[in-house]
């Protein structure tokens, strides 16, 4: 897709994609491919999918790639060395790779707590961060917000819900906002009786009715923990107390979120459900780029339904509100317990019903501490993972 020369001159940006082989990373590269005169890939990272990483590197020619699986690094080096691409080993080398001066925008698409250190590094550098990693703000909202305020880094949300709120806030003062309204598809079990939840299979939980997402995020949608995490993220992104953030189920997934103002007016952002749109918005911000993705057909019959979520059926929403109200490191405990519980479910070691039970037990029993440093958060994360793993082991005996 061609872009007017004046926009090209203003927007030329070097992009780092952390988690380039995941769903968000792959879609980000689709956007980059459509705008070769605007975006140049400088850094790609992956965990273990080195086959796809090397394909991406050969196509986009970044200066550097980082491979999390150290045992696969030599093979990647052998394949990419003729292209002059530097290859680094281990996720711990990502923050150092982010020192490259050519990087302007960091797409934070790594899943889970592991994505936090690179996000903090990008914020320390004062870079623009296209944030798709929920956990960075869920776990370290206070810490990350402080760094952003000090360095002038920009956080541009990539989640469709937070991107919608971000877009609706353009030209508005936060003082005029009464409530934020996060929409949720309701996931694959929106209409399924809770009495059958103990028989839910992994494949059923991974079959999201609207979005194409990674495995962990798909399970979070099925439990509706994704909305709980987004609640905490919205609290830190937009500075509103949790009691002023509502969650509503909207099965059509056309309204991506809304703002209610103090005069009762409501502003919403609508589009077809396609993650490439919020990705493109984040990469080009503050310029809105042309897009050839699908459009809502307003001249045809259209239905928009909204309903409150069933928190008895989906207790993870309640647990998220409780964690953000508790403050301190409670959201970090919530996140770590959820990551372990989701992994156990995907491995077939616990039932779907047990995911919120393990999370609630961790919130009740893992001691809270200060959250003023990465070391403190890493300690809490490790303690929570150990607690949930040992609890599962004990209940299995």
C-alpha positions in Angstrom: 0.0 0.0 0.0 1.4 3.4 -1.0 1.5 6.3 1.5 1.7 10.0 0.7 5.3 11.3 0.7 4.7 13.8 3.5 3.4 11.0 5.8 6.3 8.8 4.9 8.8 11.5 5.9 7.1 12.1 9.2 6.5 8.4 10.2 9.6 6.5 9.2 10.2 4.3 12.2 12.4 1.5 13.3 10.4 -1.4 14.9 11.3 -4.0 17.4 8.8 -6.9 17.7 9.1 -8.9 20.9 7.4 -12.2 20.3 7.4 -12.0 16.5 6.3 -15.6 16.0 3.2 -15.3 18.1 -0.3 -14.2 16.9 0.3 -10.4 17.5 3.8 -10.6 16.2 2.8 -12.2 13.0 0.0 -9.7 12.4 2.3 -6.9 13.2 4.6 -8.1 10.4 1.6 -8.1 8.1 1.0 -4.4 8.8 4.7 -3.7 8.3 4.6 -5.5 5.0 1.8 -3.2 3.8 3.8 -0.1 4.7 7.4 -0.8 3.7 8.1 3.0 3.2 7.0 3.7 6.8 8.3 0.9 9.0 11.7 -0.9 9.1 12.1 -4.0 11.3 15.2 -3.7 13.5 14.7 -6.5 16.0 12.8 -9.7 16.2 12.6 -12.1 19.1 11.0 -15.6 19.7 10.9 -18.3 22.3 11.5 -21.6 20.5 9.8 -21.3 17.1 13.1 -20.7 15.3 11.8 -22.1 12.0 9.3 -19.2 11.6 11.8 -16.7 13.1 14.4 -17.4 10.4 11.7 -17.1 7.7 10.7 -13.7 9.2 14.3 -12.6 9.5 15.1 -13.5 5.9 12.0 -11.6 4.7 12.4 -8.4 6.8 16.2 -8.3 7.4 16.4 -7.0 11.0 19.7 -5.9 12.4 19.3 -8.5 15.2 17.2 -11.4 16.4 17.0 -12.9 19.9 16.3 -16.6 20.4 14.9 -17.6 23.8 15.7 -21.3 23.4 19.5 -21.2 23.8 19.9 -24.8 22.4 18.6 -23.6 19.0 20.8 -20.5 18.7 23.7 -22.1 16.8 21.4 -23.4 14.1 19.8 -19.9 13.7 23.3 -18.3 13.6 24.4 -20.7 10.8 21.3 -19.9 8.8 21.3 -16.1 9.3 25.0 -15.3 9.3 25.2 -15.0 5.4 22.5 -12.2 5.8 24.6 -10.3 8.3 22.0 -10.6 11.0 23.2 -10.6 14.6 21.8 -13.5 16.7 21.7 -13.3 20.5 20.8 -16.0 22.9 18.3 -16.0 25.8 15.4 -13.8 26.8 17.7 -12.0 29.2 19.6 -10.5 26.2 16.5 -8.7 24.9 16.8 -5.6 27.1 20.4 -5.1 25.9 19.3 -5.6 22.3 16.7 -2.8 22.8 19.7 -0.3 23.2 19.9 -0.1 19.4 19.5 3.6 18.5 17.5 2.7 15.3 14.6 1.4 17.4 11.7 3.9 17.8 8.8 1.7 18.5 8.7 -1.6 20.6 5.8 -3.9 20.0 5.6 -5.8 23.3 3.9 -9.0 22.2 5.6 -11.5 24.5 3.0 -13.5 26.6 3.2 -13.5 30.3 5.5 -12.2 33.1 8.5 -12.8 30.8 7.5 -9.8 28.8 7.9 -7.4 31.7 11.7 -6.8 31.8 11.9 -5.8 28.1 8.9 -3.4 28.5 10.6 -1.8 31.5 13.8 -1.4 29.5 11.9 0.2 26.6 10.3 2.6 29.0 13.6 3.5 30.6 14.8 4.4 27.1 11.8 6.7 26.6 10.6 4.7 23.6 7.1 4.3 22.2 5.7 1.0 23.4 2.9 -0.7 21.4 1.7 -2.7 24.4 0.1 -6.1 23.7 1.5 -7.7 26.8 -1.2 -7.3 29.4 0.9 -8.6 32.2 3.3 -5.7 32.2 0.7 -3.3 33.6 -1.2 -6.0 35.6 1.9 -7.1 37.5 3.9 -3.8 37.5 1.4 -1.0 36.9 2.8 1.2 39.6 6.4 0.6 38.7 5.9 0.9 34.9 3.8 4.0 35.3 6.5 5.7 37.4 9.2 4.9 34.8 6.9 6.2 31.9 6.3 9.5 33.9 10.0 10.0 34.5 11.3 9.2 31.0 8.5 10.4 28.8 8.0 7.0 27.1 4.6 6.5 25.4 2.3 3.5 26.1 0.0 2.9 23.1 -2.3 0.0 23.9 -2.7 -2.7 21.3 -5.5 -4.7 23.0 -8.7 -3.9 21.0 -10.5 -2.7 24.1 -7.8 -0.4 25.4 -7.1 0.9 21.9 -10.8 1.8 21.6 -10.7 3.7 24.9 -7.4 5.4 23.9 -9.0 6.5 20.6 -12.1 7.7 22.3 -10.1 9.8 24.7 -8.4 11.7 21.9 -9.4 15.4 22.2 -11.1 14.7 25.6 -10.0 15.6 29.1 -9.9 12.8 31.7 -11.9 15.0 34.1 -14.9 14.8 31.7 -14.9 11.0 31.9 -17.4 9.3 34.3 -16.9 5.6 33.4 -15.0 3.2 31.1 -16.9 0.3 29.6 -14.9 -2.7 28.5 -16.7 -5.0 26.1 -16.3 -8.7 26.1 -17.4 -11.3 23.5 -18.2 -13.7 26.4 -15.9 -16.3 25.0 -16.9 -19.8 23.8 -18.9 -20.6 27.0 -21.1 -17.5 27.2 -24.3 -19.6 26.8 -23.0 -22.9 28.2 -24.6 -24.1 31.5 -22.1 -23.8 34.3 -23.2 -27.3 35.5 -21.3 -28.7 32.5 -18.1 -26.7 33.0 -16.3 -29.7 34.6 -16.4 -31.5 31.3 -15.0 -28.7 29.2 -12.1 -30.0 27.0 -9.0 -28.1 25.9 -10.1 -28.0 22.3 -13.5 -26.5 23.3 -11.8 -23.8 25.4 -9.4 -22.9 22.6 -12.2 -22.4 20.0 -12.9 -18.7 20.4 -16.1 -17.6 18.5 -14.7 -14.3 17.3 -11.0 -13.8 17.6 -7.9 -15.8 16.4 -5.5 -15.7 19.3 -2.7 -17.7 21.0 -3.4 -20.6 23.3 -2.9 -18.8 26.6 -5.0 -15.8 25.7 -7.7 -18.1 24.3 -8.1 -19.9 27.6 -8.1 -16.5 29.4 -11.0 -15.5 27.2 -12.8 -18.8 28.0 -12.5 -18.1 31.8 -13.1 -14.4 31.1 -9.8 -13.7 33.1 -8.8 -11.7 30.0 -11.4 -9.1 31.1 -10.1 -9.2 34.6 -6.6 -8.5 33.4 -7.9 -5.8 31.1 -9.7 -4.2 34.0 -6.4 -3.9 35.9 -4.6 -2.7 32.8 -7.2 0.0 32.1 -6.9 1.2 35.7 -3.2 1.9 35.1 -3.4 3.1 31.5 -6.2 5.6 32.1 -6.0 6.4 35.8 -9.6 5.5 36.8 -10.5 3.6 39.9 -11.8 0.1 39.4 -15.3 0.9 40.5 -15.5 3.3 37.6 -14.7 0.6 35.1 -17.5 -1.7 33.9 -17.4 -4.9 31.9 -20.2 -5.8 29.6 -20.8 -8.8 27.3 -21.2 -7.8 23.7 -21.3 -11.0 21.5 -21.0 -9.2 18.1 -17.5 -7.8 19.0 -18.1 -4.7 16.9 -18.1 -2.2 19.8 -14.6 -2.6 21.2 -15.1 -0.4 24.2 -16.9 2.8 25.3 -16.5 5.9 27.4 -19.4 7.5 29.4 -18.9 11.2 30.1 -20.1 13.2 33.1 -23.0 14.6 31.0 -24.2 11.1 30.1 -22.9 11.1 26.6 -21.2 7.9 25.4 -18.4 7.6 22.8 -17.6 4.2 21.3 -15.1 2.8 18.8 -16.5 0.3 16.4 -14.9 -1.8 13.7 -14.8 -5.4 12.5 -12.9 -7.7 14.9 -9.4 -7.7 13.4 -6.3 -7.2 15.5 -4.4 -5.7 12.6 -6.4 -2.5 13.0 -5.3 -1.6 16.6 -1.8 -2.8 15.7 -1.7 -0.4 12.8 -3.1 2.4 14.9 -0.4 2.0 17.5 2.4 1.8 14.9 1.3 5.0 13.1 0.1 7.0 16.1 -0.8 9.9 16.0 -1.4 9.5 12.3 -4.3 7.3 11.2 -3.1 5.3 8.2 -5.3 4.0 5.3 -6.5 0.4 5.7 -7.9 -2.1 3.3 -9.4 -4.4 6.0 -13.1 -5.1 6.1 -15.7 -2.5 7.0 -19.0 -2.6 8.9 -21.9 -2.6 6.4 -24.1 0.1 7.9 -26.7 -0.1 5.2 -27.5 -3.7 6.2 -29.5 -4.8 9.2 -27.2 -4.7 12.3 -27.7 -5.9 15.8 -25.7 -4.8 18.9 -26.4 -6.7 22.1 -25.1 -5.9 25.6 -25.5 -7.7 28.9 -23.7 -7.9 32.3 -21.3 -10.8 32.8 -22.2 -13.7 35.0 -19.5 -13.4 37.7 -20.8 -16.6 39.4 -20.3 -18.5 36.2 -17.0 -16.6 35.5 -15.5 -15.9 39.0 -12.2 -14.8 37.5 -13.8 -11.3 36.9 -14.5 -11.1 40.6 -11.0 -12.2 41.5 -9.5 -9.5 39.4 -11.6 -6.8 41.0 -10.5 -8.1 44.4 -6.9 -8.1 43.4 -6.8 -4.6 42.1 -8.7 -3.4 45.3 -6.2 -5.2 47.5 -3.3 -3.4 45.7 0.3 -4.1 46.5 1.4 -7.3 44.8 -2.0 -8.9 44.7 -2.3 -8.4 40.9 1.1 -10.0 40.5 -0.2 -13.0 42.5 -3.4 -13.1 40.4 -1.3 -13.1 37.2 1.2 -15.8 38.2 -1.5 -18.1 39.6 -3.5 -17.7 36.4 -0.4 -18.5 34.2 0.3 -21.7 36.1 -3.3 -22.8 36.2 -3.8 -22.2 32.5 -0.7 -24.2 31.8 -1.9 -27.1 34.0 -5.3 -27.1 32.1 -3.6 -27.1 28.7 -1.5 -30.0 29.9 -4.6 -31.9 30.9 -3.6 -31.9 34.6 -6.6 -30.0 36.0 -10.2 -29.4 34.9 -11.4 -26.1 33.6 -13.3 -25.5 36.8 -10.1 -25.7 38.8 -8.5 -22.6 37.2 -10.3 -20.0 39.3 -10.0 -22.2 42.4 -6.2 -22.3 42.2 -6.1 -18.5 41.6 -8.3 -17.8 44.6 -6.3 -20.0 46.9 -3.1 -18.1 45.8 -4.7 -14.7 46.5 -5.8 -15.9 49.9 -2.4 -17.5 50.9 0.6 -15.9 49.1 1.9 -13.0 51.3 1.8 -9.6 49.7 4.9 -7.3 49.7 6.1 -4.1 48.1 6.0 -3.8 44.4 8.6 -1.0 43.9 11.2 -3.0 42.0 11.5 -5.7 39.4 13.3 -7.9 42.0 10.4 -7.8 44.4 7.9 -8.6 41.6 10.1 -11.5 40.4 10.1 -12.9 44.0 6.3 -12.7 44.3 5.9 -14.3 40.9 8.2 -17.2 41.9 6.5 -17.6 45.3 3.1 -17.8 43.6 4.1 -20.2 41.0 5.6 -22.5 43.6 2.5 -22.2 45.8 0.1 -23.2 43.0 2.4 -26.0 41.8 2.7 -27.5 45.3 -1.1 -27.1 45.9 -1.8 -29.1 42.7 0.7 -31.7 43.7 -0.8 -32.0 47.2 -4.4 -32.3 46.0 -3.3 -35.0 43.5 -1.9 -37.3 46.3 
